Amino acid sequence: MTTTIYLFRNDLRLVDLPGLAAAAANGPVLPVYILDEESAGERAPGGASRWWLHHSLQALAADIAASGGQLVLRRGDTASCLRELVEASGAGAIHFSRSYTPWETALEQQLRTQFDSTARVKRFPGCLLHEPDSISNQAGEPFKVFTPFWRHCRRQQEPGQPLRAPVDIAWAEAPDRCDSLADWGLQPQQPDWAAHWKTLWTPGTTGARRTLEHFLRHGIGNYASGRDHPAEEATSRLSPHLRFGEISPREVWHKARELAARNPQRQEQVDKFLSELGWREFSYHLLYHFPTLPEQPFKAQFAAFPWLGNQSQLRAWQRGQTGYPVVDAGMRELWQTGYMHNRIRMVTASFLTKHLLIHWQAGERWFWDTLVDADPASNTCSWQWVAGSGADAAPYFRIFNPVAQGEKFDAGGDYVRHWVPEIASLPDRWLHRPWEAPAEALKEAGVVLGTTYPLPMVDHREAREAALAAYQAIRSG
């Protein structure tokens, strides 16, 4: 029987892993995770993702230990680490789930070149519902617009049922040298800005399944409309679990479909939820077919866009000190929880790129460092979408009015009052536009604009006109 190294990547689970199931059927399995920050370059995990990764690996290691194995941890160049492990274990094969970023695709090819003569390298699906190279339009080209992409996907064969975890895996004996997770220093220390996150999140497969079950029981009934209101618990919060592969999209898909089959009145809500899985699929479809997306605008004319890059304004946006309450609430939620409501992500991203004319890459980098669900495909594609430079993008002249967004989607002010407590006592009428509040209302609420809460850093109307002028300049050019 041949020992197979199973290399965990963005699939930190034992359930519904075709590569692991195939390895277990052939003989002993050596479970390995390699933290390869050098190969990842700028896509090495950010601070919030490192916190999640630590706890997710901890959960995976516990699951493996419960069935008699030991997760082998190594830090360094993937090929070098695997070479040592192949020699130490005598492994004849290396299995892993396929990934789709440019650096991961290049790494997969490197591993095939270096190991196929000594240990057969085989990659498997497992991170998506549909492989990106299996979906194309009638001309055989990749889709560039979401709606026809998702319509085409829905016409394909239903995603297969998720595989169960292999029973009675014969785990190979771990080598003498294994890294300690604690030695990797993935968790913040001084200061420990994530000290309270364990009360907010439960990384790992158990936490992922509980999150999905809670959403399908309590959140999906009002999903289509409720998902736009940040104070409501109407979103799934599955994104970090999917990002780290603690639960497979096939399992999410079928659990949601089963709910709709039992409760037909939930069909519309389920379809809307599944379309959000579709956006994740579309993002990976784009990144796979257009690998320069993280560095270059999808729409070539945006290479000439006159971004301003004001660093003091960028820092104020990062700290939630823009003077626009709904924007500031979102940025503070992000910093304090590692998460931001999706509607507010669009509002804050629009404010940075269209009110401040700061390059979308600056915002994308901040989200990459501060989001627990920082995903290389969704993060990049969503930022380009909001900036107007991406595929299927909203027209550039669609500029979110942060006041109107707050008044529409946080009409009762619960979201803003929670995250921006210094203006919580303002009446609803002035909460999203405190600079227009009468002096008496400000005094009663204990608000001193410019002191206890900032004045707006830009005027919405003037900023909108400047953004449209910049857009017109690249169109004319």
N, C-alpha and C positions, 0 to 999 in steps of 0.2 A: 504494500500500500504506500502511495506517495504522499509525503507531507506537502501541504500547500500553505503558503503564506497568504493570509487574507489581509490586505492593506486597507484599513478603514480610512476614509477621506471625509467626504461630506455626507456620510451615511452611518451615523453613530447609533446603530440599533442592531438587533439580531433578527427582527421580523421583516419579511418581504425583501430579502437580499438574495437575488438570484446567484450572485457570485459566491456568497457564503454557502448557500445550499449546494452548489456544484462542488465546492471544495470539500464540504462535509461528506458528500457521497463518495469521494475518492480516497479518503483516508484521514490521517491526523491533520488538524488545522492549527497553524500558529497565528494568533490574532495580533496585529501590529498597528500602531498609529505612529506616524512620523511627523513631527513639527518641523516643517521645512520652510523657514521664513526667508531664507536667501533666494530660493527659486521663486517664491511668491512675489518678492520685491515689494512694490507699493501695495500689493494685495495681501500682504501678511495681515493677520487679524488685528483689528483696531482694539482700543482699550476695552470697550464694552463687550466685543466679541470674544476677547481673551478671557474675560470673566465667565462668559457663558461656556466657552470651550472647556475651561477647567472643570466646571460642574457637570458638563455633559460627558466628558471622559471619565469622570469619577463614577457617574451612573452606569456607563457602559462597562467599566471595569468590574463594578459590583455585579452586574448581570452575568458577565462571563465567569466571575468567581463562583457565583451561585450554581453554575453547571460544571464546576471543576476545573476551569481554565484560568489563565493569567494573561491580561492584556499587556503586551510588550510595548513600552514607550521608548522612542528614540528621538533625538533632536539633531537636525543637521541635514545635509544633502540626501535626498531620497535615494538616489542610485547607490551612493556609498553605504548608507545604512542597510539597504536591502542586500548589497553584496556581502556584507558581514553576516547578516542573518541567514542568507542562503548557505554560506559556508558552514556556519555553526549548526544549522538544523538539517542540512542535507536536503532542503526543499527542492522539489522538482517542478514546482509551479508557483506562480504569483497571480492571485486574483484581486480585482478591485472593481468598484463601480465607476462607470465613465463620468468624467467631468467635462466642462465645456468652455472654461475660460481659456484665452490664448496660452497662458503659461502652463495650465494643467494639460492641455492638449499636446503641447510640445513635450512635456514631461512624459506623457504616455508613450509618445513615439520614441523618446530616448530610452525608456525602459525596455521596449520591445527590441530595439537595436542591441542593447547591451546584454540582455538576459535570455533571449529566445534560444540560444545555443546551450544554455546550462539549466535554465528554469523557464518553462513555458509561461509566457505572460498573456493573460487573457482578461479583457475588460468586459463588463456586463452592464446592461441597463439597470435602472433602479432609482434615479433621482427625478425623473420626469414621467409624465403620462405618455408622451410621444417623443421619440428621438428626433432631434431637429433635422437630420438628413432624410427623414421619412415623410416630411410634410413639405409640399411645394404646390405652386399654383398651376394652372393649365399649361403655362409655358415652361414648366419645369424649373421655375425660379422661386426663390424664397419670398414669402409674403412680406409686405411692408406696411400693411394696415391691419389692425387687430380684428375688426369685425369679420372680414372674409376669412382670415386665418382661423378664428375660433369656430366659425360656421363649418369650415372644412374639417377641423378636428372633430366636431360633433358628429360629422357624417362617417367618421372612421369607425372601425370596430371598437366596441366598448373596451376600455382598459381591462386587462386581466385581473382576476381576483388576487389579492395579496397572498404571498406565500407565508406559511407559518414558520416560526423559528425551527431550525433543524432540531430533531429530538436526539438526545444522547450523543452530542458531538464528541468525537475523540480529539480532545485538545492536545496539541504537541507540547512537550516540555519546554518551558521558557529558558532562554540562554542565561548564563550566569550574570551577564551585565544588562541591567534594565534601568532606565531612568526613573526617577521619582517625579510624580506629577507636581509635588510641592516644590521641587527644585527648579521647575520651569518658571516660577514667578509669574504666572498668568494673572493672579489676583492683585488688585491694587493694595499697597501697604500704607504709605505715608503721603497723603491721607488715604484712608480706605473709603473712597467716595461711593463704593457699592455695598457698604456694610449692611444696609437694610434691604438689598435686592432679594435676599432669600425669602422675604415675606411677600414679594411681588411675583416671583417666578420659581418654577420647579423644572429645571433642565433635566432632560432624560426622557426615555420612552414612556415611563409611567406618568410623568407630568404631561407629556404630549397627549396621551390618550385621555387623561382626565380633562384636559383643556378642551379637546374635541367633544367629549361627552357633555361637558357643561354647556358648551355653545349650542350643540344640537338640541339640548333639552330646554335651555333658557334664553338663548340669544337669537336663534335663526327666525323666530316667528315674526320679527319686525326688521329683518336684515336689510331688505331692499331700500327702505327709507331711513331706518334707524342708524345705519352705518355712516350716515353723513353728519350725525350729531355727536360730537365728542364727549358730551356728558352722559350719554346713554351707553349701557353695556350691550351693544348690538354687534360688535365685531368679534371674530373668532380668537384673535391673539395667538394664532398658530404659526405666524410667520417665523419666529426664531426656531421653533421646533422643526419646521420644514427646512429652514436654512441649514441646520446642522444634521438634517436627515434622521432625526429621532423618531420620526413617523414618516411613512412613505406617502406620496401624493395618491397612490392607488388606494391605500387604506382610507384616506380622507374622502376620496371620490366615492368609494362604495358605501361607506357609512352614511354619507349624505344622501346617496341615491336610495339606500334602504329606508331612510326616514321618509323620503318623498313617496316611496311605494306604500308605506304603511299609512301615511297621512297625505293624501293627494292635495289637500288644501295648502300644504307647504311647498308645492312644486315650484311656484314662482320664486319663492325665497331661496330654495335650494339652487335653482338655475342661476340666480344672481350670484350666489356664493361660489358656485362652480366656475362662473366666468372670471372670478378673481383668481382661481387656480389657473384659468386660461391666460390671464395677464402674465403670471409667472412663467408659464410655458412660452408665451410670445416673447418675453424678455430674453429667455435663453435661446430661442429661435434666432432672434436678431443678433445676439452676441456671438453665436456660433457662426453665422453666415457673414457677419460684419465685425470681425475681431478688433477693428480699430475704434470701436465705439467708445471705450473709456478715455481715449486720447483725442479723438477728432469728432467734430459735429457730423451727424448723419447727413444733414443738408449742407452741402459744401459751401454755400454762400455765407453761412454763419462763421466761417473761418475769418472773415473780414469784419465781424461785428465789433463795434468800438466799446468793448468792456472797460469799465473805469477802474475797478480793483482798489477801492478805498479801504485800507486796512482798519482804520478806526471804526468805520461803519460795519465792516465784517465782524469785528470783535463785539460791537454792541448787539448785532443780530445774534451772534453765538450765545451771548449772556442773557438774551431776552430783555433787552433794554432799548427797544426801538421806539417806544411810545405808542405803539399800536397794540392794544391789549390781547387780541386773539393771537397775534404773531408771538408776542412775548410769552403767553401761556404755553404755546406749543414748544418753544425753545426751552422753557424751564421744565416742562414735562419730560422732554428728551434728556436733559442733563440729569434730572433726578431719578428717572426710571429706566433709561436706556431704550425708550420707546416713544413713539409719537403717533397719535391718531392719524389715519390716512388722509382724511379731508384736510386736517391741519398741516400735514406734510406738503400738500399742494399749495396751501395758502402761504406757508413760510418760504417755500422754494420760489414761488412767484414773486414774493416781496423782495427776496435777495436778487433775483435775476432781472426783474422788470422795474422795481421801484429804485433799487440801488445800482442797477447795471453792473453787478458783480458776477464774474464768470461762474457758470453753473458748476465747474469743476471744484471751485472753492467750497461750495455747499456740499457737493458730493463727498469731498474728502472729510468734511466735518461729520456728516452722517455716517460715513464709513467708520470713523473712530468712536462715535457715541451711540450708535444703534446696536442693540443686541441681535437684531435681525439683518444686519448689514449684509446684503446679498450682492455679489458682483454683477449679476445681470439686472435684477430689478432696480437696484440703486442707480446704476448708470442710465438705464433706459428711462426710468421715471424722471430723473433730473433733466435729461435731454427733452423729454416730452413737455415738461413744464416750461423749460426755457424756450421752446418753439423750434429747436434745432433738430429734434429727433424724428424717428419714424412715427407715423400716425399722430403727429403732434397737433395739439390745439393751435389754431392760428396765433401768430405772435401777438396780434393786437387784442387777443383775449387776455386781459390783465385783471387778475382778481383784485377787487376792492376789499381791503381787509376789514373795513368797517361794515360793509354790506354782508360779507361772509360771516362775521361775528354775530350780527343782528339776525341773520337768517338761520344759522345753524347752532347758535348758542343764545337763543332768544331770552331764556331765563337767566343767563349769566352764570350758571353753575360751574362751567368749565373755567372761565376766566377768574371767577372768584376763588376757585380752589388754587390755581397756580399763580395768580397775581393778587395776593391778599392785601397788598397796600392800597388797592382801590376797591376792595370788596364792599365797602359801605356805600358806594355810589348807587343811586337809583338806576334801575334798568335802562331808563331813557338815556343816561349819560355814560353807562359802563363801557361801551365800545367806542365812545368818542369823548373822553374826559376833558379834552382841551376846549370843547364847546359848552361844558357845564358852567352854570352861573357861579359866581364867587361864593354865594351862600351855600350852594350844594357841595362845592368842594370843601368848604370850611367844616360843614357838618360831617362830612365823610373823613375828615382828617387828611385830605389830599392837598399837597403843595406841589403843583406841577413844576418840574425842573429841579425839585429837591427830593420829595418822597417818591415821585414817579416821573419819568422823563416826558418832556414834550415830544411830539412826533418828530423823528429825525428828518423826514421829508414830507412835503405836501403831496397828497395822493394825486391831485389833478396835475400838478406840475411834473411829478415823476412819470405819470402816464404819458404826458405829451413828449417828454424827453425820450422815453422808451420807444414811442411810435416814430419819432424822428430818427432815432438810431436804426430802427428796422427799415425805414424808408431809404436810408442811406445805403444799406447793403443791397436792397432791391434795385435801386437806381444804378449802383455800381456794377 
